[in-house]
Amino acid sequence: MCELLGMSSRHPATLRYSLEEFSRHGGLAGPHKDGWGIAHYLDGDVRVMKEAAPASDSACVRFLQEHPVASDCVIAHIRKATQGDRSLRNCQPFLRELGGAMHVFAHNGDLEPGRLRARLPLSHARPVGQSDSEYAFCALLARLEDLWRRSSAPPPLLERLDAIEAFARELRSCGPANFLYADGDALFAHGHRRTQASGGIRPPGLHMLMRKCAHPGGTFDTAGLAIRSDAAEQHVAIFSSVRLTSEGGWRPLEEGQVVAVRGGDLVAERFAPELTPLAVASDEAAAVS
């Protein structure tokens, strides 16, 4: 499976060492060698850099480390190809416009294609590549389309969260469905299941770390994570498939939990667990026996 990284902050901040540590999983310390991408929100738009090559050996990643971009919302992805060839069009994060805002999405998991297409129809947005992840993003935009097209401003956050939670519930029925999604106003994270170090597919699928600094020029430095900001009262929320550091404060998202963060603060969440395909399969097998 792939790996995810997301950041939301009150003021623009730069990620430096966390990207370096993250890139190690893209070839040096993990099997994720089929591409990488990172999206920064900047001035109401998004700058995306992607490559269909290992992040650990990327000159572009080294450039970002030496010339970090200050942003208040970042989504990054390291790819291990399960569906779709090794090409730029299948690398994440994916980007689309809806309702005058730029929307970014990255997914970790392997979704069953037939069930995905049967349960989650598309609307105007269509995939460019072949991956299950991009199809899922287009399906999410179909769920959000009416909300965004009837308003000149971001729709109410709780209405968006309800739609995202309903989408996530459907997506979980198709396979492992961890994702990060941003719409320029908030960053949403959904935790499900992923392949663990033991080889089994089980929770947690995402971890979250919340940090605060009340002093100007504050920095957050731990092994594998460095965030720089010149602003006072800085708040930062970090999401990652695996804990990037050994410090306390990381907490796993529950299976089926969806959280919304804005400006580095947790503003809303939903949690509605239900039988997923793996559990359903076990129940069916017991019934047959």
C-alpha positions as CSV (number, residue, x, y, z in Angstrom):
1,M,0.0,0.0,0.0
2,C,0.9,3.7,-0.3
3,E,1.8,6.2,2.4
4,L,0.1,9.5,3.3
5,L,1.3,12.7,4.9
6,G,-0.8,15.8,5.6
7,M,-0.4,19.0,7.5
8,S,-2.7,21.8,8.5
9,S,-1.4,24.9,10.3
10,R,-2.7,28.2,11.7
11,H,0.0,30.2,9.8
12,P,2.1,29.1,6.8
13,A,4.8,26.7,7.9
14,T,7.5,24.6,6.2
15,L,8.0,20.9,6.5
16,R,11.6,19.9,6.0
17,Y,12.8,16.8,7.8
18,S,9.4,15.1,7.8
19,L,9.5,15.1,4.0
20,E,13.0,13.7,4.2
21,E,11.9,10.9,6.6
22,F,8.7,10.4,4.5
23,S,10.8,10.0,1.3
24,R,12.8,7.2,2.9
25,H,9.7,5.1,2.9
26,G,9.6,5.9,-0.9
27,G,12.5,3.6,-1.7
28,L,15.0,3.4,1.1
29,A,13.1,2.1,4.1
30,G,10.0,0.8,2.4
31,P,8.6,-0.8,-0.8
32,H,6.9,2.4,-2.1
33,K,9.0,3.0,-5.2
34,D,6.4,3.8,-7.9
35,G,6.0,7.5,-7.5
36,W,5.5,10.4,-5.1
37,G,3.7,13.7,-5.0
38,I,3.2,16.7,-2.8
39,A,0.6,19.5,-2.9
40,H,0.9,22.9,-1.2
41,Y,-2.0,25.4,-0.9
42,L,-0.7,28.8,-1.8
43,D,-2.7,32.1,-2.3
44,G,-6.0,30.3,-3.1
45,D,-4.4,27.9,-5.5
46,V,-2.3,24.7,-5.3
47,R,1.2,23.9,-6.3
48,V,1.7,20.2,-7.1
49,M,4.9,18.4,-7.7
50,K,4.8,14.7,-8.8
51,E,7.1,12.1,-10.2
52,A,6.7,8.4,-11.3
53,A,10.0,7.6,-9.6
54,P,11.2,6.8,-6.1
55,A,11.1,9.8,-3.7
56,S,14.3,8.7,-2.0
57,D,16.3,9.2,-5.1
58,S,14.5,12.3,-6.4
59,A,16.3,15.6,-7.3
60,C,12.9,17.3,-6.9
61,V,12.5,16.1,-3.3
62,R,16.0,17.3,-2.6
63,F,15.1,20.7,-4.1
64,L,12.0,20.9,-1.8
65,Q,14.2,20.1,1.2
66,E,16.7,22.8,0.3
67,H,14.0,25.3,-0.7
68,P,10.9,24.5,1.4
69,V,7.6,26.0,0.5
70,A,5.6,27.8,3.3
71,S,1.9,26.6,3.3
72,D,-0.9,26.2,5.7
73,C,-2.1,23.0,4.1
74,V,0.0,20.2,2.6
75,I,-0.9,16.7,1.3
76,A,1.9,14.3,0.2
77,H,1.8,10.7,-1.0
78,I,4.3,7.9,-1.7
79,R,3.0,5.3,-4.2
80,K,3.2,1.6,-4.3
81,A,1.4,0.7,-7.5
82,T,-1.5,-1.7,-7.1
83,Q,-3.8,-0.5,-9.9
84,G,-2.6,1.4,-12.9
85,D,0.8,1.6,-14.5
86,R,3.8,3.4,-13.2
87,S,3.1,6.8,-14.8
88,L,2.6,10.4,-13.8
89,R,-1.1,10.3,-14.4
90,N,-1.4,7.6,-11.7
91,C,0.7,9.5,-9.1
92,Q,-1.0,11.3,-6.2
93,P,-2.2,13.7,-4.9
94,F,-4.9,14.4,-7.4
95,L,-6.2,17.9,-8.1
96,R,-9.5,19.2,-9.4
97,E,-11.5,22.5,-9.4
98,L,-15.0,22.5,-8.0
99,G,-17.1,25.5,-7.1
100,G,-14.2,27.9,-7.6
101,A,-12.0,26.1,-5.2
102,M,-9.1,23.7,-5.7
103,H,-9.6,20.3,-4.2
104,V,-6.8,17.8,-3.4
105,F,-7.1,14.1,-2.6
106,A,-4.7,11.2,-1.7
107,H,-5.7,7.6,-0.9
108,N,-4.0,4.7,0.8
109,G,-5.5,1.3,0.1
110,D,-6.5,-1.2,-2.6
111,L,-10.2,-0.9,-3.7
112,E,-12.1,-3.6,-5.6
113,P,-12.8,-2.0,-9.0
114,G,-16.1,-3.6,-9.8
115,R,-17.6,-2.8,-6.4
116,L,-16.2,0.7,-6.5
117,R,-17.8,1.6,-9.8
118,A,-21.1,0.0,-8.9
119,R,-21.4,1.7,-5.5
120,L,-19.9,5.1,-6.3
121,P,-21.1,6.6,-9.6
122,L,-19.3,9.6,-11.2
123,S,-20.7,13.0,-12.4
124,H,-18.7,15.7,-14.2
125,A,-15.2,14.8,-12.8
126,R,-13.6,11.9,-14.7
127,P,-10.3,10.1,-14.0
128,V,-7.3,10.8,-16.2
129,G,-5.4,7.8,-15.1
130,Q,-6.2,4.1,-14.3
131,S,-6.0,4.1,-10.5
132,D,-8.8,3.2,-8.0
133,S,-7.7,6.2,-6.0
134,E,-8.4,8.8,-8.7
135,Y,-11.8,7.2,-9.4
136,A,-12.6,7.5,-5.7
137,F,-11.7,11.2,-5.8
138,C,-14.0,11.8,-8.7
139,A,-16.8,9.9,-6.9
140,L,-16.2,12.1,-3.8
141,L,-16.5,15.3,-5.9
142,A,-19.8,13.9,-7.3
143,R,-21.1,13.6,-3.7
144,L,-20.0,17.2,-3.0
145,E,-21.0,18.8,-6.3
146,D,-24.4,20.1,-5.3
147,L,-23.1,21.6,-2.0
148,W,-20.3,23.6,-3.8
149,R,-22.2,24.6,-6.9
150,R,-25.1,26.3,-5.0
151,S,-22.8,28.6,-3.0
152,S,-20.1,31.2,-3.9
153,A,-18.3,30.4,-0.6
154,P,-17.3,27.1,1.0
155,P,-20.5,25.3,2.1
156,P,-21.0,24.8,5.8
157,L,-18.3,22.6,7.2
158,L,-20.7,20.2,8.9
159,E,-22.6,19.6,5.7
160,R,-19.3,18.8,3.9
161,L,-18.3,16.5,6.8
162,D,-21.6,14.6,6.6
163,A,-21.2,14.1,2.9
164,I,-17.5,13.0,3.3
165,E,-18.5,10.6,6.1
166,A,-21.2,9.0,4.0
167,F,-18.8,8.7,1.1
168,A,-16.2,7.1,3.4
169,R,-18.7,4.6,4.6
170,E,-19.3,3.5,1.0
171,L,-15.6,3.5,0.2
172,R,-14.8,1.2,3.1
173,S,-17.1,-1.5,1.6
174,C,-14.8,-1.6,-1.4
175,G,-11.5,-2.2,0.5
176,P,-8.9,-0.3,2.6
177,A,-9.9,3.4,2.4
178,N,-7.6,5.7,4.2
179,F,-7.6,9.2,2.6
180,L,-6.7,12.8,3.0
181,Y,-8.8,15.4,1.3
182,A,-8.6,19.2,1.3
183,D,-10.8,21.9,-0.3
184,G,-8.9,25.1,0.5
185,D,-10.9,25.7,3.7
186,A,-10.3,22.5,5.7
187,L,-8.3,19.3,5.7
188,F,-10.2,16.1,6.2
189,A,-8.7,12.7,7.2
190,H,-10.3,9.3,7.2
191,G,-8.8,6.3,9.0
192,H,-9.5,2.7,8.1
193,R,-7.1,-0.2,7.6
194,R,-3.7,-0.7,6.1
195,T,-1.0,-3.3,5.7
196,Q,0.9,-3.4,9.0
197,A,4.5,-4.4,9.6
198,S,3.3,-7.9,10.4
199,G,1.7,-8.2,7.0
200,G,-1.9,-8.2,8.2
201,I,-4.5,-5.6,7.0
202,R,-6.0,-4.0,10.1
203,P,-6.3,-0.6,11.9
204,P,-4.9,1.9,12.3
205,G,-4.7,3.3,8.8
206,L,-3.7,6.9,9.9
207,H,-2.1,8.6,12.8
208,M,-2.6,12.2,14.0
209,L,-0.3,14.6,16.0
210,M,-1.4,18.0,17.3
211,R,1.3,20.6,18.2
212,K,1.1,24.2,19.6
213,C,3.7,26.9,20.0
214,A,3.0,30.3,21.7
215,H,6.3,32.0,20.8
216,P,7.3,33.8,17.6
217,G,9.8,31.9,15.5
218,G,8.8,28.6,17.1
219,T,10.0,25.4,15.7
220,F,8.9,21.8,16.2
221,D,12.0,19.5,16.1
222,T,12.0,15.8,16.8
223,A,13.7,12.9,15.1
224,G,12.2,12.8,11.7
225,L,10.0,15.9,11.9
226,A,10.9,19.6,11.6
227,I,8.3,22.4,11.1
228,R,9.4,26.0,10.8
229,S,7.2,29.0,11.4
230,D,7.9,32.7,12.2
231,A,4.4,33.3,13.5
232,A,3.3,33.4,17.1
233,E,0.4,31.2,18.3
234,Q,1.2,28.5,15.8
235,H,-1.0,25.4,15.8
236,V,-0.1,22.4,13.6
237,A,-1.9,19.1,12.9
238,I,0.1,16.3,11.2
239,F,-1.4,13.2,9.7
240,S,0.7,10.2,8.6
241,S,0.2,6.5,7.7
242,V,2.9,5.6,10.3
243,R,4.2,7.5,13.3
244,L,7.1,9.7,11.9
245,T,8.6,10.2,15.4
246,S,8.9,8.4,18.7
247,E,7.5,11.3,20.7
248,G,4.3,11.1,22.6
249,G,1.2,12.7,21.3
250,W,0.6,10.6,18.2
251,R,-2.8,9.0,18.3
252,P,-4.3,6.5,15.8
253,L,-7.6,7.4,14.1
254,E,-10.2,4.8,14.9
255,E,-11.5,2.6,12.1
256,G,-14.1,4.6,10.2
257,Q,-13.3,7.9,11.9
258,V,-13.4,11.1,9.9
259,V,-11.9,14.3,11.3
260,A,-11.8,17.9,10.0
261,V,-9.0,20.3,10.9
262,R,-8.7,24.0,10.0
263,G,-5.7,26.1,10.9
264,G,-4.1,23.3,12.8
265,D,-7.0,22.7,15.1
266,L,-9.5,19.9,15.2
267,V,-12.9,21.4,14.4
268,A,-15.2,18.4,13.9
269,E,-15.3,14.7,13.6
270,R,-17.5,11.8,12.8
271,F,-17.2,8.2,13.8
272,A,-19.7,5.5,12.6
273,P,-18.1,2.0,12.6
274,E,-19.9,-0.8,10.8
275,L,-19.2,-4.2,9.3
276,T,-16.5,-3.9,6.6
277,P,-15.9,-6.4,3.8
278,L,-13.3,-8.4,5.8
279,A,-15.7,-8.7,8.8
280,V,-18.6,-9.5,6.5
281,A,-16.6,-12.2,4.8
282,S,-15.8,-13.8,8.2
283,D,-19.5,-13.8,9.2
284,E,-20.5,-15.3,5.8
285,A,-17.9,-18.1,6.2
286,A,-19.2,-18.9,9.7
287,A,-22.8,-19.0,8.5
288,V,-21.8,-21.5,5.7
289,S,-19.9,-23.7,8.1
